């Protein structure tokens, strides 16, 4: 799936079948359901999940918590916009 197709699925309010938990969280977040997105990622401890968790807390405005999760992901705080970070994460989880 391409990023453009993923974005279309959000606009059409149709979750793509067979997507990973990470992509489902990004889909929910982009659809305005931050809490459900967070709930999907909250208990995951791998670095990729930590990067997504960091993004979600950055979006929430909780910079301290975001920085904790960036550290767990082995990354520094993303310096671009939230939209740019969402796109980068989505492309990563789409395997692009």
PDB file of N, CA, C and O in Angstrom, chain B, residues numbered from 101:
ATOM      1  N   UNK B 101       0.847  -1.176   0.000  1.00  0.00           N
ATOM      2  CA  UNK B 101       0.000   0.000   0.000  1.00  0.00           C
ATOM      3  C   UNK B 101       0.894   1.242   0.000  1.00  0.00           C
ATOM      4  O   UNK B 101       1.911   1.295   0.692  1.00  0.00           O
ATOM      5  N   UNK B 102       0.505   2.202  -0.765  1.00  0.00           N
ATOM      6  CA  UNK B 102       1.213   3.479  -0.841  1.00  0.00           C
ATOM      7  C   UNK B 102       0.647   4.455   0.200  1.00  0.00           C
ATOM      8  O   UNK B 102      -0.490   4.310   0.649  1.00  0.00           O
ATOM      9  N   UNK B 103       1.455   5.443   0.570  1.00  0.00           N
ATOM     10  CA  UNK B 103       1.026   6.456   1.521  1.00  0.00           C
ATOM     11  C   UNK B 103      -0.238   7.157   1.031  1.00  0.00           C
ATOM     12  O   UNK B 103      -1.147   7.420   1.819  1.00  0.00           O
ATOM     13  N   UNK B 104      -0.300   7.455  -0.243  1.00  0.00           N
ATOM     14  CA  UNK B 104      -1.481   8.137  -0.794  1.00  0.00           C
ATOM     15  C   UNK B 104      -2.739   7.285  -0.630  1.00  0.00           C
ATOM     16  O   UNK B 104      -3.811   7.817  -0.345  1.00  0.00           O
ATOM     17  N   UNK B 105      -2.619   5.990  -0.805  1.00  0.00           N
ATOM     18  CA  UNK B 105      -3.765   5.090  -0.627  1.00  0.00           C
ATOM     19  C   UNK B 105      -4.188   5.046   0.840  1.00  0.00           C
ATOM     20  O   UNK B 105      -5.377   5.011   1.157  1.00  0.00           O
ATOM     21  N   UNK B 106      -3.202   5.047   1.717  1.00  0.00           N
ATOM     22  CA  UNK B 106      -3.495   5.037   3.149  1.00  0.00           C
ATOM     23  C   UNK B 106      -4.264   6.306   3.527  1.00  0.00           C
ATOM     24  O   UNK B 106      -5.233   6.246   4.283  1.00  0.00           O
ATOM     25  N   UNK B 107      -3.834   7.439   3.006  1.00  0.00           N
ATOM     26  CA  UNK B 107      -4.519   8.704   3.282  1.00  0.00           C
ATOM     27  C   UNK B 107      -5.939   8.698   2.732  1.00  0.00           C
ATOM     28  O   UNK B 107      -6.852   9.233   3.361  1.00  0.00           O
ATOM     29  N   UNK B 108      -6.128   8.098   1.570  1.00  0.00           N
ATOM     30  CA  UNK B 108      -7.470   8.001   0.997  1.00  0.00           C
ATOM     31  C   UNK B 108      -8.369   7.174   1.905  1.00  0.00           C
ATOM     32  O   UNK B 108      -9.540   7.509   2.084  1.00  0.00           O
ATOM     33  N   UNK B 109      -7.837   6.095   2.480  1.00  0.00           N
ATOM     34  CA  UNK B 109      -8.640   5.254   3.377  1.00  0.00           C
ATOM     35  C   UNK B 109      -9.102   6.050   4.598  1.00  0.00           C
ATOM     36  O   UNK B 109     -10.189   5.811   5.126  1.00  0.00           O
ATOM     37  N   UNK B 110      -8.281   6.986   5.038  1.00  0.00           N
ATOM     38  CA  UNK B 110      -8.657   7.834   6.175  1.00  0.00           C
ATOM     39  C   UNK B 110      -9.788   8.767   5.755  1.00  0.00           C
ATOM     40  O   UNK B 110     -10.780   8.918   6.469  1.00  0.00           O
ATOM     41  N   UNK B 111      -9.629   9.383   4.603  1.00  0.00           N
ATOM     42  CA  UNK B 111     -10.667  10.298   4.105  1.00  0.00           C
ATOM     43  C   UNK B 111     -11.996   9.572   3.888  1.00  0.00           C
ATOM     44  O   UNK B 111     -13.068  10.136   4.109  1.00  0.00           O
ATOM     45  N   UNK B 112     -11.907   8.322   3.456  1.00  0.00           N
ATOM     46  CA  UNK B 112     -13.121   7.523   3.202  1.00  0.00           C
ATOM     47  C   UNK B 112     -13.633   6.817   4.450  1.00  0.00           C
ATOM     48  O   UNK B 112     -14.671   6.155   4.413  1.00  0.00           O
ATOM     49  N   UNK B 113     -12.899   6.959   5.563  1.00  0.00           N
ATOM     50  CA  UNK B 113     -13.269   6.342   6.827  1.00  0.00           C
ATOM     51  C   UNK B 113     -13.382   4.821   6.727  1.00  0.00           C
ATOM     52  O   UNK B 113     -14.279   4.215   7.314  1.00  0.00           O
ATOM     53  N   UNK B 114     -12.458   4.212   5.974  1.00  0.00           N
ATOM     54  CA  UNK B 114     -12.436   2.757   5.790  1.00  0.00           C
ATOM     55  C   UNK B 114     -11.054   2.242   6.176  1.00  0.00           C
ATOM     56  O   UNK B 114     -10.081   2.451   5.452  1.00  0.00           O
ATOM     57  N   UNK B 115     -10.975   1.567   7.325  1.00  0.00           N
ATOM     58  CA  UNK B 115      -9.697   1.014   7.772  1.00  0.00           C
ATOM     59  C   UNK B 115      -9.282  -0.090   6.791  1.00  0.00           C
ATOM     60  O   UNK B 115     -10.060  -1.010   6.539  1.00  0.00           O
ATOM     61  N   UNK B 116      -8.074  -0.010   6.239  1.00  0.00           N
ATOM     62  CA  UNK B 116      -7.619  -1.061   5.331  1.00  0.00           C
ATOM     63  C   UNK B 116      -7.514  -2.404   6.063  1.00  0.00           C
ATOM     64  O   UNK B 116      -7.102  -2.459   7.222  1.00  0.00           O
ATOM     65  N   UNK B 117      -7.884  -3.463   5.384  1.00  0.00           N
ATOM     66  CA  UNK B 117      -7.812  -4.792   5.984  1.00  0.00           C
ATOM     67  C   UNK B 117      -6.371  -5.251   6.094  1.00  0.00           C
ATOM     68  O   UNK B 117      -5.540  -4.946   5.239  1.00  0.00           O
ATOM     69  N   UNK B 118      -6.087  -5.986   7.158  1.00  0.00           N
ATOM     70  CA  UNK B 118      -4.800  -6.627   7.313  1.00  0.00           C
ATOM     71  C   UNK B 118      -3.633  -5.726   7.649  1.00  0.00           C
ATOM     72  O   UNK B 118      -2.482  -6.136   7.499  1.00  0.00           O
ATOM     73  N   UNK B 119      -3.895  -4.508   8.100  1.00  0.00           N
ATOM     74  CA  UNK B 119      -2.777  -3.614   8.435  1.00  0.00           C
ATOM     75  C   UNK B 119      -2.247  -3.944   9.835  1.00  0.00           C
ATOM     76  O   UNK B 119      -2.950  -4.525  10.661  1.00  0.00           O
ATOM     77  N   UNK B 120      -1.010  -3.566  10.075  1.00  0.00           N
ATOM     78  CA  UNK B 120      -0.377  -3.813  11.372  1.00  0.00           C
ATOM     79  C   UNK B 120      -1.018  -2.952  12.463  1.00  0.00           C
ATOM     80  O   UNK B 120      -1.743  -1.999  12.177  1.00  0.00           O
ATOM     81  N   UNK B 121      -0.738  -3.305  13.701  1.00  0.00           N
ATOM     82  CA  UNK B 121      -1.235  -2.524  14.830  1.00  0.00           C
ATOM     83  C   UNK B 121      -0.690  -1.097  14.776  1.00  0.00           C
ATOM     84  O   UNK B 121      -1.372  -0.154  15.177  1.00  0.00           O
ATOM     85  N   UNK B 122       0.531  -0.941  14.283  1.00  0.00           N
ATOM     86  CA  UNK B 122       1.132   0.391  14.178  1.00  0.00           C
ATOM     87  C   UNK B 122       0.378   1.248  13.164  1.00  0.00           C
ATOM     88  O   UNK B 122       0.064   2.409  13.427  1.00  0.00           O
ATOM     89  N   UNK B 123       0.094   0.662  12.009  1.00  0.00           N
ATOM     90  CA  UNK B 123      -0.657   1.413  10.991  1.00  0.00           C
ATOM     91  C   UNK B 123      -2.079   1.694  11.453  1.00  0.00           C
ATOM     92  O   UNK B 123      -2.631   2.754  11.156  1.00  0.00           O
ATOM     93  N   UNK B 124      -2.677   0.753  12.179  1.00  0.00           N
ATOM     94  CA  UNK B 124      -4.024   0.993  12.711  1.00  0.00           C
ATOM     95  C   UNK B 124      -3.984   2.169  13.682  1.00  0.00           C
ATOM     96  O   UNK B 124      -4.888   3.004  13.674  1.00  0.00           O
ATOM     97  N   UNK B 125      -2.953   2.244  14.515  1.00  0.00           N
ATOM     98  CA  UNK B 125      -2.830   3.362  15.457  1.00  0.00           C
ATOM     99  C   UNK B 125      -2.667   4.682  14.711  1.00  0.00           C
ATOM    100  O   UNK B 125      -3.287   5.681  15.074  1.00  0.00           O
ATOM    101  N   UNK B 126      -1.845   4.691  13.681  1.00  0.00           N
ATOM    102  CA  UNK B 126      -1.660   5.909  12.882  1.00  0.00           C
ATOM    103  C   UNK B 126      -2.948   6.289  12.164  1.00  0.00           C
ATOM    104  O   UNK B 126      -3.265   7.472  12.039  1.00  0.00           O
ATOM    105  N   UNK B 127      -3.689   5.296  11.694  1.00  0.00           N
ATOM    106  CA  UNK B 127      -4.970   5.537  11.034  1.00  0.00           C
ATOM    107  C   UNK B 127      -5.952   6.165  12.028  1.00  0.00           C
ATOM    108  O   UNK B 127      -6.611   7.158  11.718  1.00  0.00           O
ATOM    109  N   UNK B 128      -6.041   5.580  13.220  1.00  0.00           N
ATOM    110  CA  UNK B 128      -6.945   6.118  14.240  1.00  0.00           C
ATOM    111  C   UNK B 128      -6.562   7.536  14.632  1.00  0.00           C
ATOM    112  O   UNK B 128      -7.423   8.405  14.768  1.00  0.00           O
ATOM    113  N   UNK B 129      -5.268   7.765  14.811  1.00  0.00           N
ATOM    114  CA  UNK B 129      -4.799   9.104  15.167  1.00  0.00           C
ATOM    115  C   UNK B 129      -5.200  10.121  14.100  1.00  0.00           C
ATOM    116  O   UNK B 129      -5.724  11.188  14.418  1.00  0.00           O
ATOM    117  N   UNK B 130      -4.956   9.789  12.847  1.00  0.00           N
ATOM    118  CA  UNK B 130      -5.302  10.711  11.752  1.00  0.00           C
ATOM    119  C   UNK B 130      -6.807  10.893  11.622  1.00  0.00           C
ATOM    120  O   UNK B 130      -7.273  11.888  11.066  1.00  0.00           O
ATOM    121  N   UNK B 131      -7.562   9.932  12.134  1.00  0.00           N
ATOM    122  CA  UNK B 131      -9.027  10.010  12.089  1.00  0.00           C
ATOM    123  C   UNK B 131      -9.602  10.722  13.307  1.00  0.00           C
ATOM    124  O   UNK B 131     -10.820  10.823  13.458  1.00  0.00           O
ATOM    125  N   UNK B 132      -8.716  11.216  14.176  1.00  0.00           N
ATOM    126  CA  UNK B 132      -9.166  11.994  15.320  1.00  0.00           C
ATOM    127  C   UNK B 132      -9.366  11.197  16.597  1.00  0.00           C
ATOM    128  O   UNK B 132      -9.924  11.718  17.563  1.00  0.00           O
ATOM    129  N   UNK B 133      -8.921   9.942  16.623  1.00  0.00           N
ATOM    130  CA  UNK B 133      -9.112   9.124  17.819  1.00  0.00           C
ATOM    131  C   UNK B 133      -7.759   8.842  18.470  1.00  0.00           C
ATOM    132  O   UNK B 133      -7.264   7.716  18.441  1.00  0.00           O
ATOM    133  N   UNK B 134      -7.172   9.887  19.058  1.00  0.00           N
ATOM    134  CA  UNK B 134      -5.862   9.782  19.693  1.00  0.00           C
ATOM    135  C   UNK B 134      -5.859   8.707  20.780  1.00  0.00           C
ATOM    136  O   UNK B 134      -4.917   7.922  20.876  1.00  0.00           O
ATOM    137  N   UNK B 135      -6.906   8.674  21.591  1.00  0.00           N
ATOM    138  CA  UNK B 135      -6.932   7.748  22.731  1.00  0.00           C
ATOM    139  C   UNK B 135      -6.873   6.291  22.279  1.00  0.00           C
ATOM    140  O   UNK B 135      -6.103   5.507  22.832  1.00  0.00           O
ATOM    141  N   UNK B 136      -7.660   5.926  21.299  1.00  0.00           N
ATOM    142  CA  UNK B 136      -7.618   4.535  20.816  1.00  0.00           C
ATOM    143  C   UNK B 136      -6.274   4.231  20.172  1.00  0.00           C
ATOM    144  O   UNK B 136      -5.759   3.121  20.304  1.00  0.00           O
ATOM    145  N   UNK B 137      -5.701   5.211  19.475  1.00  0.00           N
ATOM    146  CA  UNK B 137      -4.369   5.025  18.889  1.00  0.00           C
ATOM    147  C   UNK B 137      -3.358   4.749  20.001  1.00  0.00           C
ATOM    148  O   UNK B 137      -2.556   3.820  19.906  1.00  0.00           O
ATOM    149  N   UNK B 138      -3.404   5.553  21.037  1.00  0.00           N
ATOM    150  CA  UNK B 138      -2.491   5.384  22.174  1.00  0.00           C
ATOM    151  C   UNK B 138      -2.707   4.032  22.851  1.00  0.00           C
ATOM    152  O   UNK B 138      -1.742   3.354  23.206  1.00  0.00           O
ATOM    153  N   UNK B 139      -3.944   3.645  23.029  1.00  0.00           N
ATOM    154  CA  UNK B 139      -4.243   2.372  23.692  1.00  0.00           C
ATOM    155  C   UNK B 139      -3.641   1.184  22.943  1.00  0.00           C
ATOM    156  O   UNK B 139      -3.234   0.203  23.565  1.00  0.00           O
ATOM    157  N   UNK B 140      -3.584   1.265  21.633  1.00  0.00           N
ATOM    158  CA  UNK B 140      -3.014   0.173  20.843  1.00  0.00           C
ATOM    159  C   UNK B 140      -1.507   0.048  21.040  1.00  0.00           C
ATOM    160  O   UNK B 140      -0.962  -1.052  20.943  1.00  0.00           O
ATOM    161  N   UNK B 141      -0.839   1.141  21.309  1.00  0.00           N
ATOM    162  CA  UNK B 141       0.623   1.177  21.363  1.00  0.00           C
ATOM    163  C   UNK B 141       1.150   1.168  22.796  1.00  0.00           C
ATOM    164  O   UNK B 141       2.304   0.809  23.030  1.00  0.00           O
ATOM    165  N   UNK B 142       0.334   1.550  23.729  1.00  0.00           N
ATOM    166  CA  UNK B 142       0.759   1.812  25.100  1.00  0.00           C
ATOM    167  C   UNK B 142       1.592   0.707  25.751  1.00  0.00           C
ATOM    168  O   UNK B 142       2.548   1.022  26.461  1.00  0.00           O
ATOM    169  N   UNK B 143       1.283  -0.540  25.548  1.00  0.00           N
ATOM    170  CA  UNK B 143       1.983  -1.629  26.232  1.00  0.00           C
ATOM    171  C   UNK B 143       3.102  -2.260  25.400  1.00  0.00           C
ATOM    172  O   UNK B 143       3.732  -3.220  25.845  1.00  0.00           O
ATOM    173  N   UNK B 144       3.352  -1.743  24.222  1.00  0.00           N
ATOM    174  CA  UNK B 144       4.401  -2.296  23.368  1.00  0.00           C
ATOM    175  C   UNK B 144       5.745  -1.684  23.754  1.00  0.00           C
ATOM    176  O   UNK B 144       5.823  -0.496  24.067  1.00  0.00           O
ATOM    177  N   UNK B 145       6.796  -2.489  23.732  1.00  0.00           N
ATOM    178  CA  UNK B 145       8.083  -2.018  24.233  1.00  0.00           C
ATOM    179  C   UNK B 145       9.193  -1.998  23.183  1.00  0.00           C
ATOM    180  O   UNK B 145      10.309  -1.580  23.489  1.00  0.00           O
ATOM    181  N   UNK B 146       8.919  -2.436  21.959  1.00  0.00           N
ATOM    182  CA  UNK B 146       9.956  -2.420  20.926  1.00  0.00           C
ATOM    183  C   UNK B 146      10.241  -0.982  20.491  1.00  0.00           C
ATOM    184  O   UNK B 146       9.436  -0.083  20.736  1.00  0.00           O
ATOM    185  N   UNK B 147      11.380  -0.772  19.851  1.00  0.00           N
ATOM    186  CA  UNK B 147      11.807   0.590  19.472  1.00  0.00           C
ATOM    187  C   UNK B 147      10.861   1.268  18.481  1.00  0.00           C
ATOM    188  O   UNK B 147      10.620   2.471  18.583  1.00  0.00           O
ATOM    189  N   UNK B 148      10.331   0.520  17.537  1.00  0.00           N
ATOM    190  CA  UNK B 148       9.414   1.115  16.561  1.00  0.00           C
ATOM    191  C   UNK B 148       8.142   1.603  17.246  1.00  0.00           C
ATOM    192  O   UNK B 148       7.634   2.684  16.946  1.00  0.00           O
ATOM    193  N   UNK B 149       7.640   0.794  18.163  1.00  0.00           N
ATOM    194  CA  UNK B 149       6.452   1.210  18.919  1.00  0.00           C
ATOM    195  C   UNK B 149       6.764   2.411  19.796  1.00  0.00           C
ATOM    196  O   UNK B 149       5.931   3.302  19.956  1.00  0.00           O
ATOM    197  N   UNK B 150       7.966   2.435  20.364  1.00  0.00           N
ATOM    198  CA  UNK B 150       8.360   3.572  21.203  1.00  0.00           C
ATOM    199  C   UNK B 150       8.396   4.865  20.383  1.00  0.00           C
ATOM    200  O   UNK B 150       8.012   5.923  20.882  1.00  0.00           O
ATOM    201  N   UNK B 151       8.851   4.787  19.138  1.00  0.00           N
ATOM    202  CA  UNK B 151       8.876   5.975  18.275  1.00  0.00           C
ATOM    203  C   UNK B 151       7.462   6.473  18.008  1.00  0.00           C
ATOM    204  O   UNK B 151       7.213   7.678  18.028  1.00  0.00           O
ATOM    205  N   UNK B 152       6.547   5.561  17.761  1.00  0.00           N
ATOM    206  CA  UNK B 152       5.150   5.931  17.536  1.00  0.00           C
ATOM    207  C   UNK B 152       4.541   6.480  18.820  1.00  0.00           C
ATOM    208  O   UNK B 152       3.794   7.458  18.786  1.00  0.00           O
ATOM    209  N   UNK B 153       4.854   5.860  19.940  1.00  0.00           N
ATOM    210  CA  UNK B 153       4.372   6.317  21.240  1.00  0.00           C
ATOM    211  C   UNK B 153       4.871   7.745  21.510  1.00  0.00           C
ATOM    212  O   UNK B 153       4.122   8.586  22.006  1.00  0.00           O
ATOM    213  N   UNK B 154       6.133   8.006  21.179  1.00  0.00           N
ATOM    214  CA  UNK B 154       6.695   9.347  21.351  1.00  0.00           C
ATOM    215  C   UNK B 154       5.922  10.372  20.534  1.00  0.00           C
ATOM    216  O   UNK B 154       5.571  11.442  21.032  1.00  0.00           O
ATOM    217  N   UNK B 155       5.660  10.035  19.274  1.00  0.00           N
ATOM    218  CA  UNK B 155       4.895  10.932  18.408  1.00  0.00           C
ATOM    219  C   UNK B 155       3.529  11.249  19.039  1.00  0.00           C
ATOM    220  O   UNK B 155       3.110  12.406  19.077  1.00  0.00           O
ATOM    221  N   UNK B 156       2.850  10.221  19.528  1.00  0.00           N
ATOM    222  CA  UNK B 156       1.518  10.429  20.099  1.00  0.00           C
ATOM    223  C   UNK B 156       1.569  11.370  21.303  1.00  0.00           C
ATOM    224  O   UNK B 156       0.701  12.230  21.459  1.00  0.00           O
ATOM    225  N   UNK B 157       2.585  11.208  22.154  1.00  0.00           N
ATOM    226  CA  UNK B 157       2.683  12.107  23.310  1.00  0.00           C
ATOM    227  C   UNK B 157       3.114  13.509  22.893  1.00  0.00           C
ATOM    228  O   UNK B 157       2.712  14.492  23.515  1.00  0.00           O
ATOM    229  N   UNK B 158       3.925  13.606  21.849  1.00  0.00           N
ATOM    230  CA  UNK B 158       4.280  14.931  21.321  1.00  0.00           C
ATOM    231  C   UNK B 158       3.022  15.622  20.810  1.00  0.00           C
ATOM    232  O   UNK B 158       2.814  16.811  21.053  1.00  0.00           O
ATOM    233  N   UNK B 159       2.196  14.878  20.112  1.00  0.00           N
ATOM    234  CA  UNK B 159       0.954  15.449  19.595  1.00  0.00           C
ATOM    235  C   UNK B 159       0.037  15.875  20.738  1.00  0.00           C
ATOM    236  O   UNK B 159      -0.642  16.899  20.660  1.00  0.00           O
ATOM    237  N   UNK B 160       0.031  15.080  21.787  1.00  0.00           N
ATOM    238  CA  UNK B 160      -0.788  15.388  22.965  1.00  0.00           C
ATOM    239  C   UNK B 160      -0.308  16.655  23.666  1.00  0.00           C
ATOM    240  O   UNK B 160      -1.072  17.310  24.376  1.00  0.00           O
ATOM    241  N   UNK B 161       0.978  16.998  23.458  1.00  0.00           N
ATOM    242  CA  UNK B 161       1.549  18.171  24.114  1.00  0.00           C
ATOM    243  C   UNK B 161       2.328  17.829  25.367  1.00  0.00           C
ATOM    244  O   UNK B 161       2.759  18.728  26.089  1.00  0.00           O
ATOM    245  N   UNK B 162       2.519  16.538  25.640  1.00  0.00           N
ATOM    246  CA  UNK B 162       3.253  16.070  26.812  1.00  0.00           C
ATOM    247  C   UNK B 162       4.707  15.825  26.405  1.00  0.00           C
ATOM    248  O   UNK B 162       5.104  14.690  26.144  1.00  0.00           O
ATOM    249  N   UNK B 163       5.496  16.905  26.355  1.00  0.00           N
ATOM    250  CA  UNK B 163       6.871  16.825  25.853  1.00  0.00           C
ATOM    251  C   UNK B 163       7.772  15.948  26.716  1.00  0.00           C
ATOM    252  O   UNK B 163       8.620  15.228  26.191  1.00  0.00           O
ATOM    253  N   UNK B 164       7.598  16.002  28.029  1.00  0.00           N
ATOM    254  CA  UNK B 164       8.431  15.165  28.900  1.00  0.00           C
ATOM    255  C   UNK B 164       8.225  13.698  28.569  1.00  0.00           C
ATOM    256  O   UNK B 164       9.192  12.955  28.400  1.00  0.00           O
ATOM    257  N   UNK B 165       6.967  13.277  28.475  1.00  0.00           N
ATOM    258  CA  UNK B 165       6.644  11.882  28.171  1.00  0.00           C
ATOM    259  C   UNK B 165       7.104  11.528  26.751  1.00  0.00           C
ATOM    260  O   UNK B 165       7.617  10.434  26.519  1.00  0.00           O
ATOM    261  N   UNK B 166       6.924  12.435  25.824  1.00  0.00           N
ATOM    262  CA  UNK B 166       7.384  12.211  24.451  1.00  0.00           C
ATOM    263  C   UNK B 166       8.890  11.981  24.438  1.00  0.00           C
ATOM    264  O   UNK B 166       9.371  11.045  23.800  1.00  0.00           O
ATOM    265  N   UNK B 167       9.633  12.828  25.138  1.00  0.00           N
ATOM    266  CA  UNK B 167      11.084  12.681  25.171  1.00  0.00           C
ATOM    267  C   UNK B 167      11.509  11.351  25.791  1.00  0.00           C
ATOM    268  O   UNK B 167      12.488  10.747  25.353  1.00  0.00           O
ATOM    269  N   UNK B 168      10.783  10.898  26.797  1.00  0.00           N
ATOM    270  CA  UNK B 168      11.053   9.584  27.390  1.00  0.00           C
ATOM    271  C   UNK B 168      10.929   8.496  26.320  1.00  0.00           C
ATOM    272  O   UNK B 168      11.791   7.623  26.215  1.00  0.00           O
ATOM    273  N   UNK B 169       9.860   8.551  25.533  1.00  0.00           N
ATOM    274  CA  UNK B 169       9.632   7.524  24.516  1.00  0.00           C
ATOM    275  C   UNK B 169      10.595   7.665  23.344  1.00  0.00           C
ATOM    276  O   UNK B 169      10.999   6.661  22.758  1.00  0.00           O
ATOM    277  N   UNK B 170      10.966   8.884  22.994  1.00  0.00           N
ATOM    278  CA  UNK B 170      12.009   9.049  21.959  1.00  0.00           C
ATOM    279  C   UNK B 170      13.298   8.379  22.437  1.00  0.00           C
ATOM    280  O   UNK B 170      13.982   7.713  21.661  1.00  0.00           O
ATOM    281  N   UNK B 171      13.619   8.559  23.704  1.00  0.00           N
ATOM    282  CA  UNK B 171      14.809   7.930  24.264  1.00  0.00           C
ATOM    283  C   UNK B 171      14.710   6.408  24.186  1.00  0.00           C
ATOM    284  O   UNK B 171      15.681   5.738  23.834  1.00  0.00           O
ATOM    285  N   UNK B 172      13.555   5.871  24.509  1.00  0.00           N
ATOM    286  CA  UNK B 172      13.344   4.416  24.428  1.00  0.00           C
ATOM    287  C   UNK B 172      13.477   3.925  22.992  1.00  0.00           C
ATOM    288  O   UNK B 172      13.877   2.786  22.751  1.00  0.00           O
ATOM    289  N   UNK B 173      13.140   4.792  22.040  1.00  0.00           N
ATOM    290  CA  UNK B 173      13.251   4.444  20.620  1.00  0.00           C
ATOM    291  C   UNK B 173      14.672   4.635  20.099  1.00  0.00           C
ATOM    292  O   UNK B 173      14.983   4.238  18.976  1.00  0.00           O
ATOM    293  N   UNK B 174      15.537   5.247  20.917  1.00  0.00           N
ATOM    294  CA  UNK B 174      16.897   5.529  20.482  1.00  0.00           C
ATOM    295  C   UNK B 174      16.974   6.711  19.533  1.00  0.00           C
ATOM    296  O   UNK B 174      17.855   6.778  18.676  1.00  0.00           O
ATOM    297  N   UNK B 175      16.034   7.654  19.695  1.00  0.00           N
ATOM    298  CA  UNK B 175      15.956   8.815  18.803  1.00  0.00           C
ATOM    299  C   UNK B 175      15.911  10.108  19.600  1.00  0.00           C
ATOM    300  O   UNK B 175      15.632  10.118  20.799  1.00  0.00           O
ATOM    301  N   UNK B 176      16.191  11.187  18.906  1.00  0.00           N
ATOM    302  CA  UNK B 176      15.995  12.520  19.474  1.00  0.00           C
ATOM    303  C   UNK B 176      14.604  13.000  19.046  1.00  0.00           C
ATOM    304  O   UNK B 176      14.022  12.470  18.100  1.00  0.00           O
ATOM    305  N   UNK B 177      14.081  14.003  19.749  1.00  0.00           N
ATOM    306  CA  UNK B 177      12.761  14.543  19.409  1.00  0.00           C
ATOM    307  C   UNK B 177      12.731  14.965  17.944  1.00  0.00           C
ATOM    308  O   UNK B 177      13.656  15.613  17.456  1.00  0.00           O
ATOM    309  N   UNK B 178      11.674  14.598  17.259  1.00  0.00           N
ATOM    310  CA  UNK B 178      11.490  14.955  15.857  1.00  0.00           C
ATOM    311  C   UNK B 178      11.417  16.467  15.741  1.00  0.00           C
ATOM    312  O   UNK B 178      10.727  17.115  16.529  1.00  0.00           O
ATOM    313  N   UNK B 179      12.115  17.034  14.776  1.00  0.00           N
ATOM    314  CA  UNK B 179      12.195  18.492  14.648  1.00  0.00           C
ATOM    315  C   UNK B 179      11.211  19.089  13.644  1.00  0.00           C
ATOM    316  O   UNK B 179      11.058  20.309  13.581  1.00  0.00           O
ATOM    317  N   UNK B 180      10.548  18.249  12.865  1.00  0.00           N
ATOM    318  CA  UNK B 180       9.585  18.762  11.898  1.00  0.00           C
ATOM    319  C   UNK B 180       8.207  18.924  12.518  1.00  0.00           C
ATOM    320  O   UNK B 180       8.041  18.891  13.737  1.00  0.00           O
ATOM    321  N   UNK B 181       7.238  19.098  11.653  1.00  0.00           N
ATOM    322  CA  UNK B 181       5.854  19.251  12.103  1.00  0.00           C
ATOM    323  C   UNK B 181       5.288  17.891  12.509  1.00  0.00           C
ATOM    324  O   UNK B 181       5.857  16.846  12.192  1.00  0.00           O
ATOM    325  N   UNK B 182       4.176  17.925  13.204  1.00  0.00           N
ATOM    326  CA  UNK B 182       3.489  16.679  13.559  1.00  0.00           C
ATOM    327  C   UNK B 182       3.065  15.933  12.296  1.00  0.00           C
ATOM    328  O   UNK B 182       3.152  14.706  12.241  1.00  0.00           O
ATOM    329  N   UNK B 183       2.610  16.663  11.287  1.00  0.00           N
ATOM    330  CA  UNK B 183       2.200  16.033  10.033  1.00  0.00           C
ATOM    331  C   UNK B 183       3.390  15.331   9.370  1.00  0.00           C
ATOM    332  O   UNK B 183       3.258  14.216   8.863  1.00  0.00           O
ATOM    333  N   UNK B 184       4.536  15.984   9.378  1.00  0.00           N
ATOM    334  CA  UNK B 184       5.730  15.369   8.785  1.00  0.00           C
ATOM    335  C   UNK B 184       6.145  14.112   9.548  1.00  0.00           C
ATOM    336  O   UNK B 184       6.551  13.115   8.951  1.00  0.00           O
ATOM    337  N   UNK B 185       6.038  14.174  10.866  1.00  0.00           N
ATOM    338  CA  UNK B 185       6.393  12.991  11.659  1.00  0.00           C
ATOM    339  C   UNK B 185       5.403  11.868  11.407  1.00  0.00           C
ATOM    340  O   UNK B 185       5.801  10.709  11.285  1.00  0.00           O
ATOM    341  N   UNK B 186       4.109  12.194  11.327  1.00  0.00           N
ATOM    342  CA  UNK B 186       3.092  11.180  11.037  1.00  0.00           C
ATOM    343  C   UNK B 186       3.397  10.519   9.694  1.00  0.00           C
ATOM    344  O   UNK B 186       3.345   9.295   9.580  1.00  0.00           O
ATOM    345  N   UNK B 187       3.714  11.320   8.683  1.00  0.00           N
ATOM    346  CA  UNK B 187       4.006  10.768   7.353  1.00  0.00           C
ATOM    347  C   UNK B 187       5.257   9.890   7.374  1.00  0.00           C
ATOM    348  O   UNK B 187       5.289   8.833   6.743  1.00  0.00           O
ATOM    349  N   UNK B 188       6.279  10.327   8.096  1.00  0.00           N
ATOM    350  CA  UNK B 188       7.511   9.534   8.178  1.00  0.00           C
ATOM    351  C   UNK B 188       7.246   8.187   8.864  1.00  0.00           C
ATOM    352  O   UNK B 188       7.709   7.144   8.403  1.00  0.00           O
ATOM    353  N   UNK B 189       6.506   8.225   9.955  1.00  0.00           N
ATOM    354  CA  UNK B 189       6.169   6.979  10.654  1.00  0.00           C
ATOM    355  C   UNK B 189       5.308   6.075   9.780  1.00  0.00           C
ATOM    356  O   UNK B 189       5.542   4.869   9.704  1.00  0.00           O
ATOM    357  N   UNK B 190       4.321   6.658   9.127  1.00  0.00           N
ATOM    358  CA  UNK B 190       3.433   5.869   8.286  1.00  0.00           C
ATOM    359  C   UNK B 190       4.205   5.226   7.142  1.00  0.00           C
ATOM    360  O   UNK B 190       4.017   4.045   6.853  1.00  0.00           O
ATOM    361  N   UNK B 191       5.069   5.992   6.494  1.00  0.00           N
ATOM    362  CA  UNK B 191       5.895   5.429   5.410  1.00  0.00           C
ATOM    363  C   UNK B 191       6.766   4.295   5.943  1.00  0.00           C
ATOM    364  O   UNK B 191       6.925   3.270   5.280  1.00  0.00           O
ATOM    365  N   UNK B 192       7.328   4.476   7.135  1.00  0.00           N
ATOM    366  CA  UNK B 192       8.173   3.434   7.730  1.00  0.00           C
ATOM    367  C   UNK B 192       7.356   2.150   7.943  1.00  0.00           C
ATOM    368  O   UNK B 192       7.796   1.063   7.567  1.00  0.00           O
ATOM    369  N   UNK B 193       6.178   2.281   8.540  1.00  0.00           N
ATOM    370  CA  UNK B 193       5.373   1.087   8.822  1.00  0.00           C
ATOM    371  C   UNK B 193       4.737   0.494   7.561  1.00  0.00           C
ATOM    372  O   UNK B 193       4.352  -0.675   7.547  1.00  0.00           O
ATOM    373  N   UNK B 194       4.631   1.294   6.515  1.00  0.00           N
ATOM    374  CA  UNK B 194       4.181   0.754   5.221  1.00  0.00           C
ATOM    375  C   UNK B 194       5.334   0.043   4.499  1.00  0.00           C
ATOM    376  O   UNK B 194       5.134  -0.624   3.484  1.00  0.00           O
ATOM    377  N   UNK B 195       6.532   0.199   5.044  1.00  0.00           N
ATOM    378  CA  UNK B 195       7.698  -0.437   4.436  1.00  0.00           C
ATOM    379  C   UNK B 195       8.267   0.339   3.271  1.00  0.00           C
ATOM    380  O   UNK B 195       8.899  -0.238   2.386  1.00  0.00           O
ATOM    381  N   UNK B 196       8.051   1.643   3.261  1.00  0.00           N
ATOM    382  CA  UNK B 196       8.521   2.487   2.161  1.00  0.00           C
ATOM    383  C   UNK B 196       9.815   3.167   2.521  1.00  0.00           C
ATOM    384  O   UNK B 196      10.363   3.920   1.716  1.00  0.00           O
TER     385      UNK B 196
END
